Amino acid sequence: MAERYGQRVVVTGGMFFAAVAALVMGIIPALWLFMPLMIVQGLAQSTGWSSLCKNIASFFTVGKRGRAMGFFSTSYAFGGLIAVPFMGWVAYTVFESWRWAFFSGAAVMFVALILFLIFQRNRPEEVGLPGIDEDQCRFDEKYRHRPSGTRAPVPVVKVPAEKFRFRDLLAAARHDSMVLRLGIVYFMIKPARYAILLWGPVMVVDAMPGVDKITAIMVPVTFGLAGVVAPIAIGWLSDTIFKARRVPPSVISLLSLVVALALWQPATSLGSITVIAILLGVVGLTAYAADAMMSGIAAVDFGTSKYAAGATGFINGCGSIGAILGGLLPGLIPGAAVFYIFAGTALIAAIILIPSWNKRPATT
């Protein structure tokens, strides 16, 4: 839909329906009504990532895209860190009603929607800039064609685009085989991140049965904090040290993740909450770094600015299947065994990527 109708339309619709669904979730009287609203939320929120990745791809060339996508990829880690405390504070401290958790979330979404409509543009051509695919040299000029030299928002200019057909949905995978490879790799690494994200406090309690509940909740915060730093770091490294090659930092992150996951059992046997917190931070740093690269930076690069939404949509669809497994497996497999399983899948993912060590996208 983003390829066919544009990011502006798709993301605006997604934000609107996500906000409305959250608002209704705070009003409904029956728990069973949450199910259809959760489906609406899932569909609405899925409009964001692939559409906005295409937006980044349209405005940043390959040489700068790693840093841009790195900062952009902090969004889901940072949002996950602040959303629950903020909504919990509003609901239970300010209004003393769980319904306000949903109302506050809807309010934030509506504010973001207004800002998005004011500032977002689909392509450089809409603000009088040359497209990056046509003239990369001119793209970095500082608006010389504007007498005022301002960077303030300007009205959207309608730019004719090639009509996107539904049969082109998998064009990104056909365009470059790396898109398919990245989808497989992302499927294999996503369970580890979601397992800790959803089961972190339970894992801490299993490792140290005597720990209190507040400590068990707070220790996995190191995992989320590292997730804010990791995308920025790997984006900068891929642009500067590795000269816009995305596979080397991905492989290094995955191999480091393998080591960190394999150390869970020895670390927990020490009985130190500090060691567990540090290790979860290392897992978060390596897992989020690989995640940001696979789902964002590399997906956009190998999809190119033309197929960026299709590539990120395909790769993240594969990852979403892995995320489901990440939510299920810790409840089915006891103890450290699940960490060894995730370490094994991360190792396989690294091995799949190694033959493409020096591979770059054919075009921007």
C-alpha positions in Angstrom: 0.0 0.0 0.0 2.9 2.4 0.7 4.3 1.7 -2.7 1.0 2.2 -4.4 -0.5 5.1 -2.5 2.4 6.8 -0.8 3.8 6.7 2.7 1.9 9.9 3.7 -1.5 8.3 3.1 -0.7 4.9 4.6 1.0 6.1 7.8 -1.7 8.7 8.4 -4.4 6.1 8.1 -2.5 3.7 10.4 -1.9 6.3 13.1 -5.6 7.4 12.9 -6.9 3.8 13.3 -4.4 3.0 16.0 -5.4 6.0 18.0 -9.2 5.3 17.6 -8.7 1.7 18.5 -6.8 2.7 21.7 -9.5 5.2 22.5 -12.3 2.5 22.2 -10.2 0.1 24.2 -10.4 2.5 27.1 -14.2 2.8 26.7 -15.5 -0.8 26.1 -17.1 -2.6 29.0 -16.3 -6.2 28.1 -12.9 -7.9 27.9 -13.8 -10.0 24.9 -14.1 -6.9 22.8 -10.3 -6.4 23.1 -9.7 -9.2 20.5 -11.1 -7.3 17.4 -9.5 -4.1 18.6 -6.1 -5.8 19.0 -6.5 -7.0 15.4 -7.1 -3.4 14.3 -4.1 -2.3 16.4 -1.9 -4.9 14.8 -2.9 -3.9 11.3 -2.7 -0.2 12.0 0.7 -0.3 13.6 2.1 -2.5 10.8 1.7 0.5 8.4 4.6 2.3 10.1 7.9 0.6 9.7 8.1 -0.3 6.0 6.4 3.0 5.0 8.8 5.1 7.0 11.8 3.1 6.0 10.9 4.0 2.4 10.7 7.6 3.5 14.2 7.5 4.9 15.4 5.8 1.7 13.9 8.5 -0.4 15.8 11.3 1.4 19.2 9.7 2.3 21.8 8.2 0.0 23.6 4.9 0.7 26.6 6.7 2.2 24.5 8.5 4.9 21.6 6.0 5.2 23.3 4.0 7.9 23.4 6.9 10.3 19.9 8.1 9.4 18.4 4.7 9.8 20.4 4.1 13.0 18.8 7.1 14.7 15.4 6.2 13.2 15.7 2.6 14.5 16.0 3.8 18.1 12.2 4.5 17.9 10.9 1.1 18.9 13.4 0.6 21.7 12.9 4.0 23.1 9.1 3.8 22.7 9.0 0.5 24.5 11.0 2.0 27.4 8.8 5.0 28.0 5.3 3.9 26.9 4.5 1.6 29.8 5.8 3.9 32.6 4.2 6.9 31.1 0.8 5.3 30.6 1.0 3.6 33.9 1.7 6.9 35.6 -1.2 8.6 33.9 -3.6 5.8 34.7 -2.7 5.0 38.3 -1.2 8.1 39.7 -3.1 10.9 37.9 -6.5 9.4 37.2 -6.5 6.1 39.2 -8.2 4.2 36.4 -6.7 1.7 34.0 -8.8 3.2 31.1 -6.6 6.2 31.1 -3.7 4.1 30.0 -5.5 3.8 26.6 -6.7 7.4 26.6 -3.2 8.7 27.1 -1.8 6.5 24.4 -4.5 7.7 22.0 -3.8 11.3 22.9 -0.1 10.9 22.2 -0.9 9.3 18.9 -3.2 12.1 17.8 -0.5 14.7 18.6 2.1 12.7 16.6 -0.4 12.4 13.7 -0.8 16.2 13.6 3.0 16.7 13.5 3.3 14.1 10.9 0.8 15.8 8.6 2.5 19.1 9.0 6.1 18.0 8.4 6.3 14.7 6.5 6.9 14.6 2.8 7.1 11.4 0.7 10.0 12.4 -1.7 12.6 15.2 -2.1 10.8 16.2 -5.3 7.8 17.3 -3.3 9.9 20.1 -1.6 11.7 21.1 -4.8 14.8 18.9 -4.3 16.2 16.5 -6.9 15.6 12.9 -6.3 18.5 11.0 -4.9 18.3 8.4 -7.7 18.6 11.0 -10.4 21.2 13.4 -9.0 23.1 12.5 -5.8 25.5 15.4 -6.1 22.8 18.0 -6.1 20.9 16.4 -3.3 23.5 17.6 -0.7 23.3 21.2 -1.8 21.7 23.4 0.8 18.6 24.5 -1.0 20.5 26.9 -3.3 17.5 27.2 -5.6 15.5 28.8 -2.8 16.0 32.5 -2.4 15.3 32.4 1.3 17.5 29.5 2.0 15.0 28.2 4.5 14.5 24.6 5.5 11.0 25.4 6.9 8.1 23.1 5.8 6.6 23.9 2.4 3.4 22.8 0.8 3.3 19.4 -0.7 3.9 19.4 -4.5 2.2 16.7 -6.4 4.9 14.6 -8.2 3.8 12.1 -10.8 5.1 8.6 -10.0 5.2 5.4 -11.8 2.0 3.5 -11.0 2.6 0.6 -8.7 0.9 -2.7 -9.4 -0.1 -5.3 -6.9 1.9 -7.9 -8.9 5.0 -5.8 -7.9 4.5 -6.7 -4.2 7.5 -9.1 -4.2 9.5 -7.0 -6.7 12.0 -6.2 -4.0 12.9 -9.9 -3.5 13.1 -10.4 -7.2 15.2 -7.2 -7.6 18.0 -8.5 -5.3 18.3 -12.0 -3.8 19.8 -10.4 -0.6 16.3 -9.3 0.3 15.2 -13.0 0.6 18.4 -13.9 2.5 17.8 -11.0 4.9 14.2 -12.2 5.4 15.5 -15.7 6.4 18.1 -14.2 8.7 15.7 -11.9 10.4 13.3 -14.7 11.0 16.1 -16.5 12.9 17.2 -13.6 15.1 13.9 -12.0 16.0 12.8 -14.7 18.6 15.7 -13.9 20.9 14.8 -10.2 21.1 11.1 -10.8 21.7 11.7 -13.5 24.2 13.6 -11.2 26.5 11.3 -8.3 25.7 8.2 -10.3 26.8 9.7 -12.7 29.3 12.6 -10.7 30.8 11.3 -10.4 34.4 10.3 -14.1 34.4 13.8 -15.1 33.2 15.3 -13.0 36.0 13.1 -14.7 38.6 13.9 -18.2 37.2 17.6 -17.4 37.4 17.4 -15.9 41.0 14.2 -17.2 42.7 14.7 -15.0 45.8 14.7 -11.7 43.9 11.8 -9.3 44.6 9.3 -8.4 41.9 10.5 -4.8 41.4 14.1 -5.8 40.9 12.9 -8.5 38.4 11.1 -5.8 36.5 13.9 -3.3 36.6 16.9 -5.6 35.6 15.7 -6.1 32.0 15.6 -2.4 31.5 19.3 -2.6 30.7 18.2 -4.7 27.6 16.0 -1.8 26.4 18.5 0.9 27.2 21.1 -0.9 25.1 18.5 -1.1 22.4 18.5 2.7 22.1 22.3 2.9 21.7 22.8 -0.1 19.4 21.1 1.2 16.2 23.0 4.5 16.3 26.3 2.7 16.9 25.9 0.1 14.2 24.6 2.7 11.7 27.6 4.9 12.3 30.0 1.9 12.0 28.5 0.7 8.8 28.7 4.1 7.2 32.2 5.0 8.3 34.3 2.0 9.3 32.8 -0.4 6.8 32.1 2.2 4.0 28.4 1.5 3.7 28.8 -2.3 3.8 26.0 -3.6 5.9 26.9 -7.3 6.2 30.2 -7.1 8.2 28.7 -5.2 11.2 25.7 -7.6 11.1 27.9 -10.7 11.2 30.0 -9.2 14.1 26.8 -8.3 16.0 25.4 -11.8 15.5 28.5 -13.6 16.6 28.7 -11.4 19.7 25.0 -12.2 20.3 25.8 -15.9 20.1 28.5 -15.5 22.8 26.3 -13.4 25.1 23.3 -15.8 24.9 25.6 -18.8 25.5 26.9 -17.2 28.7 23.4 -17.0 30.3 23.8 -20.2 32.3 27.3 -19.5 33.6 26.3 -15.9 34.4 23.2 -16.9 36.4 25.1 -19.5 38.3 27.1 -16.8 39.9 24.0 -15.5 41.7 24.8 -11.8 41.0 22.0 -9.6 39.9 24.6 -7.1 38.6 26.1 -9.7 36.3 22.7 -10.6 35.0 21.9 -7.0 34.3 25.1 -6.4 32.5 24.7 -9.5 30.4 21.2 -8.5 29.4 22.6 -5.2 28.4 25.2 -6.9 26.2 22.4 -9.1 24.7 20.3 -6.0 24.0 23.3 -4.2 22.4 24.1 -7.0 20.0 20.5 -8.1 19.4 19.2 -4.6 18.7 22.2 -3.8 16.5 21.6 -6.9 14.3 17.9 -6.2 14.4 18.2 -2.6 13.2 20.6 -3.6 10.4 18.4 -6.4 9.1 15.0 -4.8 9.4 16.1 -1.3 8.5 19.4 -0.3 7.1 20.3 -3.4 5.0 16.6 -3.9 4.0 16.4 -0.4 2.6 19.8 -0.6 0.9 19.2 -3.8 -0.9 15.6 -3.0 -1.6 16.8 0.4 -3.0 14.8 3.6 -2.7 12.5 2.3 -5.4 11.5 -0.9 -3.5 12.3 0.1 0.0 8.8 -0.3 1.4 8.4 -3.7 -0.3 11.8 -4.9 1.0 11.3 -3.8 4.6 7.7 -5.2 4.5 8.9 -8.6 3.3 11.8 -8.8 5.7 9.8 -7.6 8.7 7.0 -10.0 7.8 9.5 -12.9 8.1 10.7 -11.4 11.4 7.1 -11.2 12.7 6.8 -15.0 12.4 10.0 -15.3 14.5 8.6 -12.8 17.0 5.6 -15.1 17.6 8.0 -17.9 18.4 9.9 -15.6 20.7 6.8 -15.1 22.7 5.9 -18.8 22.9 9.2 -20.7 23.3 10.2 -19.4 26.8 6.9 -20.7 28.1 7.5 -24.1 26.6 11.2 -24.7 27.1 12.5 -24.4 30.7 15.7 -22.8 32.0 18.8 -21.9 29.9 17.9 -24.3 27.1 16.0 -21.6 25.3 19.1 -19.3 25.4 21.1 -22.0 23.8 18.5 -22.5 21.1 18.5 -18.8 20.3 22.3 -18.8 20.3 22.2 -21.6 17.7 19.8 -19.8 15.5 21.9 -16.6 15.7 25.0 -18.6 14.7 23.2 -20.1 11.7 22.1 -16.6 10.7 25.7 -15.3 10.8 26.8 -18.3 8.7 24.2 -17.5 6.1 25.4 -13.9 5.9 29.2 -14.5 5.8 29.3 -15.4 2.0 27.8 -11.9 1.3 30.5 -10.1 3.4 31.5 -7.6 0.7 28.1 -7.4 -1.1 26.7 -4.0 -1.7 23.4 -2.9 -3.3 23.5 -2.5 -7.1 21.8 1.0 -6.9 20.7 3.5 -4.4 
